[in-house]
Amino acid sequence: LASRGSPCRCERCLPGAQDTSRGFRCPSAGCLGVVFAAVAGAGSASAHGRGLAGSVCSRCGEKVPDAAAEQLLREESWLLGQIDAWEATSPRGQLSEAEIAALVGRVERSFPQHAAAER
């Protein structure tokens, strides 16, 4: 709807709601839970917003500290940059199995449920 000039008001798109397309690994040691970024509000500086600090883990219930949120957002930025670069150069068939395994491992450590990780 937003692309047609009408802001979406569904539960998934409300500012502050969990953005279930942006799930990050909980930064708490040993926890395998997921934390979701918050949906960015209208007028946010970026489409992804910052809304990860203070998000609550689905498993341990811990809140994401500011420093951990910044690290996860840097990883997200890296991932999105890699996707853009891959799509621009289409490396399919050009990466070794070891390179692919290293990339998959890095993505899986930080993004158990993220739309970009599926790309």
C-alpha positions, -999 to 999 in steps of 0.1 A, spaced: 0 0 0 28 24 8 41 22 -27 7 35 -38 7 64 -15 -14 49 12 4 38 44 -3 3 55 -20 0 89 -19 -38 93 -6 -52 125 28 -62 109 34 -27 95 26 -6 126 57 14 138 72 -4 167 58 -38 159 81 -68 155 95 -69 120 94 -107 116 114 -104 83 144 -92 103 152 -119 130 186 -118 146 203 -144 168 200 -134 205 234 -120 216 232 -136 250 259 -163 255 246 -197 247 211 -186 238 197 -197 204 166 -175 206 156 -148 181 152 -111 185 133 -90 160 139 -54 150 110 -31 154 92 -18 123 105 17 115 81 46 120 71 71 94 99 96 86 126 72 98 161 79 85 162 45 68 138 18 57 153 -6 83 154 19 112 175 13 142 149 -5 164 169 -35 176 183 -22 210 159 -32 237 142 -59 217 134 -90 238 146 -125 230 119 -150 221 137 -177 242 156 -162 272 136 -129 275 168 -108 277 168 -73 261 194 -66 234 220 -41 248 229 -11 227 264 -24 218 251 -58 208 224 -42 187 250 -21 169 270 -52 161 240 -71 148 230 -41 126 266 -40 112 262 -77 104 229 -69 87 245 -41 67 273 -65 57 248 -91 46 227 -66 26 259 -53 9 270 -88 0 236 -95 -15 238 -63 -36 273 -71 -47 264 -107 -56 233 -96 -75 254 -71 -94 281 -95 -104 261 -128 -103 288 -150 -87 267 -182 -91 292 -209 -100 322 -186 -93 326 -192 -55 344 -222 -41 326 -246 -18 348 -233 11 339 -197 3 302 -206 2 305 -226 35 322 -196 52 295 -172 40 267 -195 50 282 -200 85 285 -163 91 249 -157 80 235 -185 101 253 -173 132 235 -139 132 203 -144 112 181 -174 121 151 -157 106 158 -128 82 144 -122 47 178 -112 33 194 -144 46 171 -164 23 184 -146 -8 
